[in-house]
């Protein structure tokens, strides 16, 4: 039996479709219900569906009043606040193409991204790094009290047209702009029961910041699509405070990256969460030790999921179908996936191979902006190959085995080691250098940088702080005599990890 999963596909979305309209449709029938609360130990800011919908459509109007036209790309430089989802959905409603970016990015990093997509405008908040790019800057204050503006019409159109872009680190060190169609939100309904088991009455607390795409999808848009309530921690809320917020604000679902579960458990031996049914984990592999500790402390299960920027989450466990021991989960109903060999053919069940998504999956991206060769390199016949090595059991369960390439995972963000190396190579006296992911505990890993030059670790760390987002900065700096290479001069990252783990022996 071959490693291929094919279930009945989703019905096609309507021929005239708008992503923002789809997200907000359920809320129009319940205007007084709470769509969102920004929660803190001291209280909460409350947004009804009526206010959310008015703000989104008003934001669309204000962006169009700036002279933007349908199809224009808008780079979002916004902080951790409700203005971020309002601007994102407002741009979509008006037919613009929003491009969210992390608030942590430095000026050199965001300049690099801006030149990849050449936006028509940059929507920028205060205190965030802005790119050196000729695009016009629209101050975020333009959208202040957007709910008071006249509502824009939802620009309906082909669900296959570009809707938004998100950046991902390419395996070659070049950031890629992932182009998603409007229909991407339609495909997310496969997660509603295949992962979340979410209902209209649920209150979903997501641990991430507003401007993280994991939060945007799982924490905001999916609850809103179902007419549920989203709970988002206010800026500055520490992970140790999240159990208090879950209890105080009656969270029924909780979503976070594995590192957040670990941070909570470091401060709480037991958890009293009377309304919580279960939790959701994504962004990186969930260690078995973390899962067991959380379930023992909270009395509730965690359901992990596997996904990526190009297809979001598509392998998951759920209350209806928990993952077997050691496995991540199952392909969600409606998906078409396979585990392929080097020739692009499905391998036998139980045999390791590369996880692939069929080109007909409605959640699959349209391609990388301005990079047709990079897009073609991810295709093997009708399959998009993910770079994730897995095996498929007889019952379709997927076990994650690691990455085929050298990509690093930093707190749920995939980062190319080449990007880190290229940036830090400009530091004086660094010599040769290489970045690897290094396990520091059974359930935790960090980015480590090995280098051969005389520069101090402190100077390197300071240099990194000015040029790399915090999640890309190495946490360990080690000087070694030489980098391990094979006879052809290729860096051997596995050997380097062993050297660092064993005490830097060259």
N, C-alpha and C positions, 0 to 999 in steps of 0.2 A: 504494500500500500504506500503510495507516494505522499509526500508532505505538501498537500495543497488543501486549502479550505475554501469552499464556495457555498454561500447560502443565498437565499432569495434576496435579490437586491432591493434597495429602497425604491419606492415610487419616485419618479422624476419630480423636481420642484416645478412650480408654476412657470409658464413661459415668460411672464412679466414678474420680476422678482427684485427685491431690494433687501440686503442683509439686515440693515437697521430696522426696517419695517417688520421683518420676521421676528427679530428679537423682542420688539415692543408690542407685538400684536396681542399677546395674552394680557398685558397690562392695561390695554384700553378698556377691557371689560371690568376691571377692578381698580378704578382710578384712585380710590382712597386707601388701598392696601399699601403697606410698606414695601417698597421695592428694594431699599437699601438703608442700612445703618452703618455709619462710621463709628466704631465702638472703641471706648477707652475705659479704664477703671473709674474715671470721674463721670462718665455719662456717654451719650451718643448723639450724633447728628442724624436726623431722620429725613429720608426722602420718600415721598409717596410716588406711586406710579404716575400720577398726574403731573407732579413736578418734574420727574425724570423725563417723561415724554416731551413736555414743553421745553425743557432745557436742551434736549437733543435736537429737536426741530428748530429751536431758536438759534442754536449754535450753527446749524447748517445755513440759516439765513445770514448770520453775521459773517461767515466765511465767504459766502457768495457776494456779499456787499463789498468785500475786499478786492473784487475783480477776478476771483478764481472761477474757472469754468469746469464743466464736467470732464472728468478724466485727469485733472491736474493732480500731481503728487504733492502731498503735504507732510513734511517731516515734523513729527511731534516731539518737542523737547519740554515735557511737562513733568511736574513733581508727583509725589505720592498723595494725590487728592482726587476728589470726585470730578474735577475738571478734565482728568484724563479720559475716563470712559465717555463723558459727555462729548468731548471733542472728537474722539474716535468714531462714535456712532453718528455724531452730527455730520462729520465729513462723509461718511458712507451714505447717510440719508440724502445728502445733496449731490451725490454722484461723484464726489472726489475720492481720491485714493490715499487714505491715511497710512503713515509709516511710523509706528511707535518705536521708540528707542529707550534704552535704560537710562535713568537719571544719573547713574554712576559713571557714565562715559566721560572721559576727559576731552579737552578741546581737540587734541590731535586725533583721537579715536572718532569723534563725531564728525570732524572734517573729512576724514577718510570715507565714512559712510555717506555723507552728503554728496560727495563726488561720484559715488557709485550710482546713485539714483537721480541726481540733478533735479531736485524738487522745484516746483513752481514757487513754493513758499515754505517758510519755517515758522511754525507756531511755537513760540518760546516763552517759558515762564521765567521768573527771576531766579537768580542764584544757580542756574544750571549752565554748564559749558555750552557755548554756541559755536557752530562750525564757521570756518573761514570759507565762505561760499557766497557767490553773488546773488543768490535767491533772496527775495524780499522777506523781511522778518515781520511777522504779525505778533504783537504782544499778546500774551495769554489774557491780559486784562480786557481785551476786546470781547471775550466771551463771558465776562462777569455778568451775573444775573441773566444768562441767556434765556431763561424761562420767560422773561418779560418781552422778548423780541417776537415779531410775527413768525409763525411756524412756516418752515420751508415745506414744499411738497416733496414726498418721497420720490426720488428718481428711479422709476421702475425700468427694468430692461432685461436683457439676456442673463440668466443666472451664471453663464460661463464667462462673462466679462470680468476683468480684473476688479477686485474689491479692495484689497489691502495688501500690504507687504510687511514682512517681519524679517529681521536680519538673523542669520545664523553664521557661525564660523565655518568656513570651508576647510576641507581636509588639506588643501594646499596653503593654508594660512590667509587666504583672501576671504574677507566677509562677503557673503552672498545675500542678496535681497530675494527672499522667497515670495513669489507672487501667488496669492490665493484668490480664487474666484468668489463671487457673492454666494455661490452655492455651498461654500465651505461650512456655513452655519447650518444649512439643511442637513449636511452629513453628520453633524454632531449629535443628532437625535439618536444615533446608534449607541452613544455613550449613556443616554439617560437611564436605560435599564441595564445595558451591558456592562456598566461600571457603577454609576451613581445609585441606582434605585431611588431616584429623586421624585418627590411628589409636590404638588402645588402648595401644600401646607408646610413644606420644609423651610428651615432657616439654616442656610449654608454659611459657615464661617470659614473663610480662606485666610491662611496665615500670611500670604504674600502681599507685597505692595501693589497698589493700583496699577502701576505701569510695568508690571511683569506679565507677559502673555499667558502664563499659566493661570494667574489670577483673572485676567481679562476673560478667558474662556470658561474655566471651571468655576471661578468664584463669582462672576458677574453675568455674562451673557447666557450661560446655560440655565441658571436659576430664573433669570428674567424671561427666557423663552417659555418656561413652564409656569410663569406667574408666581414663582416662589420668592423668598426674601433673601437678599445677599447681605452678609455681615462681613465688614472689612476692618481690620485693626487700624486705628489712626496712626499717623506718622509717629515714630518713636516708641511704640508699644513693644516691650521686650517679650520674647517667647515665654518666659516664666509667668507672664501675666495672662497668657491665652486661656488656661483652664478656668481662671476666674471669669473671663469674658464669656466663655462657652456656657458656664453655669448661669451667670447673671442675665445673659441675653437669650437663653433657651435655645442654644444651637442644637440642631438635630443631626447635622452632618458637619464634618470637619475635614478640610483638605490642606495638605502641606507637603513640602519636600521632606525626605527622610531625616535630614539634618535638624529640622525643627522638632520632630518627634524626639530626637536624642536630646536636644537642649531642654525641652520640657521635662523629660525624665530625669535629667541631671539635677533638677530642683524639686521634683515631686515624686515621692515614693509611691503614693496612692493618689488617685484622682476621683473626685466626686462629680460626675457629669450626668445628672438624672435624665436629661432629655436626649443625650447623644445616642444615636442608633449605631453608627459606624463612622470610620474615617477613610480617607482616600489619600493615596501616596503616589506621586509621580515626580519626574525630573531627574531621577537617578534610581538605580536598583535599590530596593528596600532590603536591608540586611535582616536575616532571620532573627538575629539577636534583638534588633530594635522592635521587630513585629511582636515577638514574644513578650518583651518587657512592657510594651504599650498595652497589650491585651491583658496582661496580668495586673497592671496598675489601674486601668480604666474599666475593665470588664467588658470592653467592646472591641470588635475586630477592625483591622485595617485591610483595605482592598487595594492592592497595587495595580499600576498600569504602566504600559510601555508605549512611548510615542516619540514623535520628533516634529520639528518645525514644519517639515514638508507634508505631514499627514496628521498632525496632532496625535491623540491617544487612540490606538486601534486594537491593542491587546490588553485585556484587563481581567481581573477577578471581580466578582460581584456577590451580593447576598444570595442571588439565585444559583450561582455557580462559583463557589470559592475555589481558589487555586489549589491543586495538590501540593504536598510538601516539595519545596525546591523550585516550583514553577512560578512564573509571573501571573499567568492567567490564560484566557482563551480568546481567540479572534471574536470580535463583537459580531452579533447577528447583522447581516447585511454586508459584511466585508468579503473580499476576495484576496486571500494572501497565500503565499507559498514559501517554502524553504528551498533555496536553489543551490546547485553546485556551480562550479566555475564556468560551465557551458550554458548556464541559464535554465537547467532542467530541474524539476522537483526531485529532491533526494528521497530515499526510503525513510519511512517513519523511524524516529529514534536516532537518525544520523545527523550530525551537525552540518549546518549550512548557513547561507546568508538569508535573512528575512527580507521578503519582497512584497510589495503591494501592487496589485494589478492596476493598469492604466485606467480602468473603468471605475475605480473607487471614487465616489463623489467628494470625498474629503481630500483627495490628492491635489497637490499644488499644480499651478499652470507651468511653472518653470522658474529659473533664476533670472532676474531682471538683467538684460544686457549681457547675458553669458550663455549663449546657446550651446557652446562646447561643454561647459560644465553641466548643463542640463542633460545633454546627450550622454555624458559619461555616467550618469546615474541610471541609465536605462539598459536593460538587457532583454531585448525583444519587447514583449508587451508589459514588462515588469519594471517598476521602480525599485532599485535595490537600496536598502537602508544602511548597510554597513554594520548592522547588528548581527552577530552570530548567535544562532538559537538552534534548538531541536524541537520537533513536534512529536508528541506522543500519539498513541493510537486513538485516544479520546480527544485529540486536537489541542491538548494543553501545550503551551509554549514555555520552554525553559530558556532563560537568557544566559548566554555563555560569555558575553563581552563584545568588544568592538573589533572589527577587522582592521581598522586603521589605528592611529595613535591619538585619537581625540581624547581630551581630558574632560572630566566632569567636575565642575566647581560649584558645589551647592545647588545643583540642578541646572546649571548653565553648561552647555557644551562649548569647549574652548579649544582652538587649535594650538598645539605647542609651537607651531611655526610662527603664529602671530606674536606670542610672548617672546620667542627667541629673536625675531626680527626687531621688535621694539627695544629690547634690552641690549641688543648687540651694539647699539649706539652709545652705551655707557662707557666712558673712558676706562681703559685697563681691565675690561671684563674678560678678555681672551676668548676662547671657544666656550660655548654654552649650550645647554640643552635642558628642556623642561619635560618633566614626567609627572604622572600621578602616583603618589606614594601613600601606601596604607600606613596610618599612624595608630590605628586600633582595629579591632576585628570588624567594626561597623562604621569606620570613618576613614576618609582619605583626604589629602590636600595636594596642592600643586607644589612641587619642589623644583628648584633650579640648581643645576650643577654648572660650575664655571671654572676656568683654569687660570685666569688672570690674577693680578695682585690687588684688585679693588676689594674693599671690605664689604662684608654682607650688609652692613648698615648703609653704606653709600648706595649699594645696589637697590636696597629696599626703598630708599628715598627717591631714587631715580624712577623706580616702578610706580610709586605713588603719584607722580606728576604726569604719567603717560599711559597708565592702564587703569581701567575700572577696577574697583576693589576685588570683585570676584575673579578677575584675571591675574591678580598679583600673587606671586609665589608666597607661600607661608614658611618655606624652608629654603635657605640658601647655603650651599656647601661648595667649598673650593676643593677641587681634586686635581691630581697631577695631569691626567689625560682623559679624554672621553673615550669610551670603548667603541671601537669600530671593527667591521669585518675587513677581510683582505682587499675588498674593493673600495674601502673608505666609507662605507655606509654606517651611520650611527646605529648602534644596537641599544635601543631604549630598554629592552627587557634586562639586558646585562647591567645597564646603568641603574635601574631600579634596585637590582640586587646589591650593587655596590653601596648605594645610599642606605639601604636597609641594614647591611652588614657592617656599616661603619666607614664608608668611603674608601675601602681598599681599592687602589687603582689596578 
